[in-house]
Every structure is written in C-alpha cells, then in structure tokens.
Amino acid sequence: MAFNVDLNFFKIIASIYPSILYGALSFVPAGLGITEGSLATFLSKEINSIALITSIIIFIRLTTIWFSSSLGMFVAYFQIYRKI
C-alpha cells in the first residue's frame, strides 16, 4: 500500500517467497541477482512501471536481508568488544 499498488496478500506471498527461495537455492551469497530477477519477473505481470518494480525490490531487499545483516553485525561488534 505504501507504493500505491493494490496487490492482495496471496499475490504478494506468491511472488516474494518463491523469489527468495530461488535465490537461496542458487547458492549465490544472499541470492544476489537471482532473487531480484525472479521478483521482477513476478511483479511485471501485475505492475507495468519498471521504476516502481525496482523501488519495491530495493525496499524488500533492505527490509529482509540488509536489516538483519546490519543488526547481526552490530550485535557481533558489541559481543566481541565487550570481552576485551
């Protein structure tokens, strides 16, 4: 809803999770490229704007992979330097 795209819950689930699974099964670190390509393919069936598809993909990647990775690095940093 933040991008003014009206996709129902099942279409979102049916496009995001298989894309993440394809990226994980490719054994490429973080599914880089594979996840984005498959998600762009799924979203292009519902959305016609390439710019909108790209911004949705960037938002999804920031909230899934990079948020948890940065949180893990932050926690690891304090765990390592707390012992010194």
DRENPA-3360 file (N, C-alpha, C; in nm, 2 decimals, always signed):
BEGIN
1 = MAFNVDLN = +0.08/-0.12/+0.00/+0.00/+0.00/+0.00/+0.09/+0.13/+0.00 ~ +0.21/+0.12/+0.05/+0.30/+0.23/+0.05/+0.33/+0.28/-0.09 ~ +0.33/+0.19/-0.18/+0.37/+0.23/-0.32/+0.25/+0.25/-0.41 ~ +0.13/+0.26/-0.35/+0.00/+0.28/-0.43/-0.02/+0.16/-0.53 ~ +0.02/+0.04/-0.49/-0.01/-0.07/-0.57/-0.10/-0.16/-0.49 ~ -0.21/-0.20/-0.56/-0.31/-0.28/-0.49/-0.29/-0.43/-0.53 ~ -0.20/-0.50/-0.45/-0.18/-0.64/-0.47/-0.24/-0.71/-0.34 ~ -0.31/-0.81/-0.36/-0.37/-0.88/-0.24/-0.26/-0.96/-0.17;
9 = FFKIIASI = -0.29/-1.01/-0.05/-0.19/-1.08/+0.03/-0.14/-1.20/-0.04 ~ -0.22/-1.28/-0.11/-0.18/-1.40/-0.17/-0.09/-1.38/-0.29 ~ -0.11/-1.27/-0.36/-0.02/-1.24/-0.47/+0.12/-1.19/-0.42 ~ +0.12/-1.13/-0.31/+0.25/-1.08/-0.25/+0.33/-1.21/-0.21 ~ +0.26/-1.29/-0.13/+0.32/-1.42/-0.08/+0.37/-1.50/-0.20 ~ +0.29/-1.51/-0.30/+0.32/-1.60/-0.42/+0.43/-1.54/-0.50 ~ +0.47/-1.42/-0.48/+0.58/-1.36/-0.56/+0.71/-1.34/-0.48 ~ +0.70/-1.30/-0.35/+0.82/-1.27/-0.27/+0.89/-1.40/-0.23;
17 = YPSILYGA = +0.81/-1.49/-0.17/+0.88/-1.61/-0.11/+0.94/-1.71/-0.21 ~ +0.88/-1.73/-0.33/+0.95/-1.81/-0.43/+1.08/-1.75/-0.48 ~ +1.07/-1.61/-0.49/+1.19/-1.54/-0.53/+1.31/-1.56/-0.43 ~ +1.27/-1.54/-0.30/+1.38/-1.56/-0.20/+1.43/-1.71/-0.20 ~ +1.34/-1.80/-0.22/+1.37/-1.94/-0.23/+1.46/-1.97/-0.35 ~ +1.43/-1.91/-0.47/+1.52/-1.93/-0.58/+1.66/-1.88/-0.55 ~ +1.66/-1.76/-0.49/+1.79/-1.70/-0.45/+1.87/-1.79/-0.35 ~ +1.80/-1.85/-0.26/+1.87/-1.94/-0.16/+1.92/-2.07/-0.22;
25 = LSFVPAGL = +1.84/-2.12/-0.32/+1.87/-2.25/-0.38/+1.99/-2.23/-0.48 ~ +2.01/-2.11/-0.53/+2.12/-2.08/-0.62/+2.26/-2.09/-0.56 ~ +2.26/-2.08/-0.43/+2.39/-2.08/-0.35/+2.48/-1.96/-0.38 ~ +2.42/-1.86/-0.44/+2.49/-1.73/-0.46/+2.47/-1.65/-0.32 ~ +2.57/-1.59/-0.27/+2.56/-1.52/-0.14/+2.44/-1.42/-0.15 ~ +2.35/-1.44/-0.06/+2.23/-1.36/-0.04/+2.14/-1.37/-0.16 ~ +2.16/-1.46/-0.25/+2.08/-1.47/-0.37/+2.08/-1.35/-0.46 ~ +2.20/-1.28/-0.46/+2.21/-1.16/-0.53/+2.20/-1.17/-0.68;
33 = GITEGSLA = +2.10/-1.10/-0.73/+2.07/-1.11/-0.87/+1.96/-1.21/-0.91 ~ +1.97/-1.33/-0.85/+1.87/-1.43/-0.88/+1.73/-1.39/-0.82 ~ +1.74/-1.34/-0.69/+1.62/-1.30/-0.62/+1.55/-1.18/-0.69 ~ +1.64/-1.08/-0.72/+1.59/-0.96/-0.79/+1.53/-0.99/-0.92 ~ +1.59/-1.07/-1.00/+1.54/-1.11/-1.13/+1.41/-1.18/-1.13 ~ +1.40/-1.28/-1.04/+1.28/-1.36/-1.04/+1.16/-1.27/-0.98 ~ +1.20/-1.18/-0.88/+1.09/-1.10/-0.83/+1.05/-0.99/-0.93 ~ +1.14/-0.94/-1.01/+1.10/-0.85/-1.12/+1.01/-0.92/-1.22;
41 = TFLSKEIN = +1.04/-1.05/-1.25/+0.95/-1.12/-1.34/+0.81/-1.14/-1.28 ~ +0.80/-1.18/-1.16/+0.67/-1.20/-1.09/+0.59/-1.07/-1.09 ~ +0.66/-0.96/-1.05/+0.59/-0.83/-1.03/+0.56/-0.77/-1.17 ~ +0.63/-0.80/-1.27/+0.60/-0.74/-1.40/+0.47/-0.79/-1.46 ~ +0.42/-0.90/-1.41/+0.28/-0.94/-1.45/+0.17/-0.86/-1.39 ~ +0.20/-0.79/-1.28/+0.10/-0.71/-1.22/+0.12/-0.56/-1.23 ~ +0.25/-0.52/-1.24/+0.28/-0.38/-1.24/+0.35/-0.35/-1.37 ~ +0.32/-0.24/-1.44/+0.38/-0.20/-1.57/+0.50/-0.11/-1.56;
49 = SIALITSI = +0.52/-0.04/-1.44/+0.62/+0.06/-1.43/+0.75/-0.01/-1.38 ~ +0.86/+0.00/-1.46/+0.99/-0.05/-1.42/+1.04/+0.02/-1.30 ~ +1.03/+0.15/-1.29/+1.08/+0.23/-1.18/+1.01/+0.18/-1.05 ~ +0.88/+0.16/-1.06/+0.80/+0.11/-0.94/+0.85/-0.03/-0.90 ~ +0.87/-0.12/-0.99/+0.91/-0.25/-0.96/+1.05/-0.25/-0.90 ~ +1.14/-0.16/-0.95/+1.27/-0.15/-0.89/+1.27/-0.10/-0.75 ~ +1.19/+0.00/-0.73/+1.18/+0.06/-0.59/+1.12/-0.04/-0.49 ~ +1.03/-0.12/-0.54/+0.97/-0.23/-0.45/+1.07/-0.33/-0.42;
57 = IIFIRLTT = +1.15/-0.37/-0.52/+1.26/-0.47/-0.49/+1.36/-0.42/-0.40 ~ +1.40/-0.29/-0.42/+1.50/-0.24/-0.32/+1.45/-0.23/-0.18 ~ +1.32/-0.19/-0.17/+1.26/-0.19/-0.03/+1.26/-0.33/+0.03 ~ +1.22/-0.43/-0.05/+1.21/-0.56/+0.00/+1.35/-0.61/+0.04 ~ +1.45/-0.59/-0.04/+1.59/-0.63/+0.00/+1.64/-0.56/+0.12 ~ +1.61/-0.43/+0.13/+1.65/-0.36/+0.25/+1.59/-0.41/+0.38 ~ +1.46/-0.45/+0.37/+1.39/-0.49/+0.49/+1.41/-0.64/+0.52 ~ +1.46/-0.72/+0.43/+1.48/-0.86/+0.46/+1.62/-0.89/+0.49;
65 = IWFSSSLG = +1.71/-0.88/+0.39/+1.85/-0.92/+0.41/+1.93/-0.82/+0.48 ~ +1.93/-0.69/+0.44/+2.02/-0.60/+0.49/+1.99/-0.55/+0.63 ~ +1.87/-0.55/+0.67/+1.83/-0.51/+0.80/+1.88/-0.61/+0.90 ~ +1.86/-0.74/+0.87/+1.90/-0.84/+0.97/+2.05/-0.86/+0.96 ~ +2.12/-0.83/+0.85/+2.26/-0.84/+0.84/+2.33/-0.73/+0.92 ~ +2.28/-0.61/+0.91/+2.33/-0.50/+0.99/+2.31/-0.51/+1.13 ~ +2.19/-0.56/+1.17/+2.16/-0.59/+1.31/+2.26/-0.70/+1.37 ~ +2.29/-0.80/+1.29/+2.38/-0.90/+1.33/+2.52/-0.85/+1.35;
73 = MFVAYFQI = +2.56/-0.76/+1.26/+2.70/-0.71/+1.27/+2.71/-0.61/+1.39 ~ +2.60/-0.54/+1.42/+2.60/-0.45/+1.53/+2.61/-0.53/+1.66 ~ +2.53/-0.64/+1.67/+2.54/-0.73/+1.79/+2.67/-0.80/+1.81 ~ +2.73/-0.84/+1.70/+2.86/-0.91/+1.70/+2.97/-0.82/+1.74 ~ +2.96/-0.69/+1.70/+3.06/-0.59/+1.73/+3.06/-0.57/+1.88 ~ +2.95/-0.56/+1.95/+2.94/-0.54/+2.09/+2.97/-0.67/+2.17 ~ +2.95/-0.78/+2.11/+2.99/-0.91/+2.18/+3.14/-0.92/+2.18 ~ +3.20/-0.89/+2.07/+3.35/-0.90/+2.06/+3.42/-0.80/+2.15;
81 = YRKI = +3.38/-0.68/+2.14/+3.45/-0.58/+2.22/+3.41/-0.57/+2.36 ~ +3.30/-0.63/+2.40/+3.27/-0.64/+2.54/+3.36/-0.73/+2.62 ~ +3.42/-0.83/+2.55/+3.51/-0.92/+2.62/+3.65/-0.87/+2.64 ~ +3.68/-0.76/+2.58/+3.82/-0.71/+2.59/+3.83/-0.62/+2.72;
% end
